[in-house]
């Protein structure tokens, strides 16, 4: 099967081709395919003739989106709509990657696919708009919500914390909770998903919830790093965008596709860094 992957320069976009090696994968970064241009999207699909498109392209600068909303909406909402329109016209399916930030964080239990959304920031609202556009334009869609991606390659929170381990101590937020997700685990779950006939919305994220303090503490424990990790409130780190206090993801889908526990992802990450 031929699969076209957008956003090939990002963490997930770089990881997917290796996981999908049994397929013919065409991975395009923004220079090769600007998803905000409908004509370019149509040309790419007509030229490559994929059986499925996986959209890993995104504007992921959560704070930057507050001052650059037009750019965030162009990439996170208009781009997915273009892909959905073009894939529907070609009678092929689309996988679109979204985020836990579409929720408002008021829940006291993990969010499942049918829970009410409530974005708190421009970034989150643009991602929800992208979901809604994909649902509206292509019935053969799989919307994958995930969270807190980390990998030994690329820019992410866990790599930043590891690089800062030489400091006398690290102060890390302990009162915001999510689902840390190791990128190869997510890519493998997407590979399983596209082998099914299931469509709709799916939560694919590291199993179990954690704060960023839990995440760093686990990495340092596995790596034997003695630097003290001090739990603090998120209010110590003022940010332009509001983030949900609690956005742990779980799945209620049948068939269930569940990722390994987030701690297993940390262990794999630590073994390769």
N, C-alpha and C positions, 0 to 999 in steps of 0.2 A: 504494500500500500504506500502511496506517495503522500507525505505529510508536509505541509508548509507551515513553518514556525516563524512568527513575527517577533520582533524584540530580541533578536539573536545576540545582542551585546550584553544583555542583562544576565543575572545569575541563573534564572530558570531557562532562559533562551540558550545559554551556553551549555547547560546540563542536559537538556532534552535530547539532542542528537545522539549522544552516547547511549542513553537509556533506550532510545527508539532505534537502535542500530539494525534491528531485523527488518526495518522499513526503509524506504527511500525518503530521506529527509532533506528538504530545502529550507535552510535557516537564513533569514534575511534580517539584517539590522536596519536602523532607520535610514542609513545612507542608501541602502538597496531598495527599501520600501517604506515610504512615508504613509502611514495608515490614515493620516488626516486628509489625504487626497483620494477621493473616490475613483478618479480616473486611473491613478496608479494602482490602486487595489484591484480594480477590474482587470487591468492589464496583467498584473502578476498572476492572478488566478487563471486567466485565459492562457497565459504563456506557459505556466508550470503544470496546469491541469491536476491539482492535488485532489485526493479523495476526502481530505479533512484539513482544516486550518486550525492551528493552535495559536491563540493570541496571547503572547507573553510581553507585548509592548505596553508600557505604562509610564505616566508621569508620577514618579514615586516620591518627590520632594514634598513631604506633608506640610512642612512650614512654608516652603516656597510657594505653594499653591495659594496661600492666603493673599499674596501680593501679585500673583500671576495666574488669576483664575481663568483667563481666556485660553492660555496655553494648557492648563490642566484639563479644561473641558474639551479642548480640541483633541488631545491625545486619549483621554480617559472616557470620553463620551461619544464625540463625533467619530473618532477612529473605529471603535468597536461597531458603531452603527454602519459605517462603510463596509466593514468586513462582513457583518451580518447580511447586509443587502446583497453584496456580491456573492457570498456563499449560497444564499437562498436562490439567487438567479441561476447559479451553476448546479443547484440541486445537490449540494454537499453540506456536511455538518461543520459546526464551529465549536471549539472549546475556547472559552473566554475566562481569563484569570482575574478574580476580584479579591476583595479584602474583608477582614473582620471589622474594619473601621466603618462599615455600613451600619453597624449597630451603635446604640447610644451608651452602652455600658451600664445600664441600670439593672440588668438582670442579676440574680443571685445564683444562677445555674448556667451551665454551658449553653450557648446558643445553638439551636438546630436550624435546619434549612427553612422551616416555615415560620420562624419567629419574625415579628414586626421589626422593620429596619428604622433607623433614626440617626442619620449622619450628623456629626457635630462640627465638621470642618468643610472647607471648600474641596479639599482632596477627597474626603469621604463622599460628599455629595456628587462629585464628578464621577467617582467609581460606581455609585449607585445608578447614576444616569446611564452609564455604559451598560450595566446589567439590564436595565429596563429597555434600552434600545435593542440589545441582542435578543431579548425575549420577544419583543414586538416584531422584529424583522425576519427571524429565522426560527421556525418551530423545531428544527433539528439542532438544538443548542445544548451545550453543557457549560453551565456557569460554575466555576470552581472558586469558592472562597477559601483563602488560606491566610497565613499570618506569620509575622516575625521571622522572615526567612533568614537563614544563615548557611554559609558554605565556606570552605577553605579558600575559595576564589572570589574575588570581587569585593565590593564595599558593603559591610554589614556591621551591625552592633557588636556581635561577638568577636569579630576580628579586631575591632577598635578597642574593646576591653582587653583582649590579649596583648595588644601592642602597648597598652598603658600599664601593664602589670609591674613595670619597674618603679612605679611611683610608690611613695611611702604607704599610701592607702587609696582605695577607690570608694567613692560615695555613689551608690546606685539606687535607683528608685525601687521601692519595695511595696508600693500601694497601688500599682496598676498591673493587671493580670491579663495574659494572653496565651496563645498556643505556639511556643517556639517550634519552628519547622525547618528541618534539615532538607536542603533543596533536592539532593538525590532521592530522598524518600518521597517528596512531592512528585518529582518527575516519574518515579516508578508507579505511583498511584494513578497519575494521569494516563500512563501506558495501560494500566489495568482498566481504567474507565473507558477508554476509547475502544477496547475490545468487547465491550458490552453493547447492548441495544438500548441502554437507559439514557434518557434525556432529562433536562431540567437543571435544578440547582443542587450543588454538592458541596459539603464542607470537607476539605482535605487538609488537615493540619496535624502537627505533632500531638499525639494523645496525651491528655493531662494538661492541667493549667499550671502556669508559673508566673512569678513576677520577674522583672529583669534582674533583680537581686538574686533570686533563686537560680536564674540562668547563669550568671557570672560565677556565683558560688560553686555551682556544679562543675563548671569548666575548670576553675582553679583547683577544686578537689581532685578531679581526674588527672590534671596536669601536675599536681603536686606543687602548685604555686602558693606561697605563704603570704602574699600580700593581703592585708585585711580588707574585706569588702563590707562597707558600712551601710546598713539599710537606712534610707532616708525617704521623705515624702517627695512626690513628683513636683511639689511646689518649690523645691530648691532649684529646679531647672525650668525657669519661665520659657515658654515657647509661643510662637505665633498662633499655632493651631491647637485646638482642644482635642485631646485624645480620650477615648473611652476608658473608664476606670477598670472595667471588666469586659473582656471580649473573647473569652475562651470559647472555642468552637467544638462542637460534637456533631455527629451525624445520626439522622433518623431514617436515612435512605435504605431502601431494599432493592438490589443487594447492597450490603454494607461494604465500603472500602475504607479501612481504617489504617492510618499510618502508625509506625512504631511509637513508643513513648518518646517524648522530647529528650529524655535523658540518653536514650540510645543514639539519637542524632548528635548530641554533644560528645558522646564517647567516640563516634566515628570522626567527627570534626577534629577532636583532639588528637586522634591517632594519625591524622594526615597533615597537621599544621607543623 
